[in-house]
Amino acid sequence: MFAEPSWLQVMHGQRIRPRGYHPLVDLHSEQKVAEFLGSVHGVIARCVEVVPDHDAFIARNCAMA
């Protein structure tokens, strides 16, 4: 039902926290990880700028006819 990377978000939302992290993470420098997370942050920020807020979405897509 979910892509593999999405399971972290699903479990986090259910208050299931990891006890550690995958050791392959250690193959990347902290700078490389920070750059990746910065790019993710940028994508999310751009999406937030163009996506309607919850009330606008509901009014446009779920209003009672």
Protein Blocks (a to p, Z undefined) as FASTA:
>chain_A
ZZfklmmmmmmmnopacfbdcfklmmpcfklmmmmmmmmmmmmmmmmmmpccfklmmmmm
mccZZ
